């Protein structure tokens, strides 16, 4: 940490003001912990030199935007009428919305030094529980409340086991994955539960679109914006980066590390509950197979968006762009009638490339 009474800060635009732990990590998504903020400032000092208009753009984000642009060009060249149609663009954004909300929660957990393998199963359980006959009797409010409550409840169990158990996040969330899937299968008896609540179904029809934008996309945008503000403009976000960067240093600095980890899994569960409701609106049903492999898609989107699996660094913007990249790839493969195995290979190659880029950025 820079001594306020001596030494010149390495970031001139920031001025000579007193530094605070994790400030650099908060602004640039870098790893920062109390007592370790100096490294984060050193790593980001170069990024903050130059024109102010350029400092707001992360090179990785620009790279992802470039990938999206290439995918758009490929789509326009191979299937111009289908890919560039308004209906298809709305479809891409709608499909990205559900997994995108889940990814926001997963991004927070990973930045905080954890992992959540149970998000897909939680989405399934919440969607099934929210579409039982008894729940649907309470209308739209009952369906939404139940989905969110189940998601938060599962997140609470994960958080308690990991923060106060203590259990390794991988094992705790793996156990939740199995348990939630099993409970979803038991509640639904392996059958599809059709939604009969008209206000819920109406949210998925074109007449409910706002200026041509589906309501689910607006929900995703709201969650992403709130997630960005929470990570970059609040004490909660700074503590998340600090705990993920160095949990012991954070504890010595007075941060309640266990409580912070509990809150992170509660947040992830909340996002799963919201996503479950969105999936119910999108499909008009609740199934125990909902959310299949969401955990892998969400983690992959966060990784290619620049989030470190070791914790301490990540951005909501990068995760959103990662979701859009994967969703657009899936759409292109479907439009061009390509096999799903090739699609999975392409996704795997992108993940490997993203990890290699991360390692390259960490190398001095």
Secondary structure, 3 states (H helix, E strand, C coil): CCCCCCCCCCCHHHCCCCCCCCHHHHHHCCCCCCCCHHHHHHHHHHHHCCCHHHHCCCHHHHHHHHHHHHHHHHHHHHCHHHHCCHHHHHHHHHHHHHHHHHHHHHHHHHHCCCCCCCHHHHHHHHHHHHCCHHHHCCHHHHHHHHHHHHHHHHHHHHHHHHHCCCCCHHHHHHHHHHHHHHHHHHHHCCCCEECCCHHHHHCCCHHHCECCECHHHHHHHHHHHHHHHHHHCCHHHHHHHHHHHCHHHHHHCCCCHHHHHHHHHHHHHHHHHHHHHHHHHHHCEECCCCCCCHHHHHHHHHHHCCCCCCCCCCCHHHHHHHHHHHHHHHHHHHHCCCCHHHHHHHHHHHHHHHHHHHHHHHCC
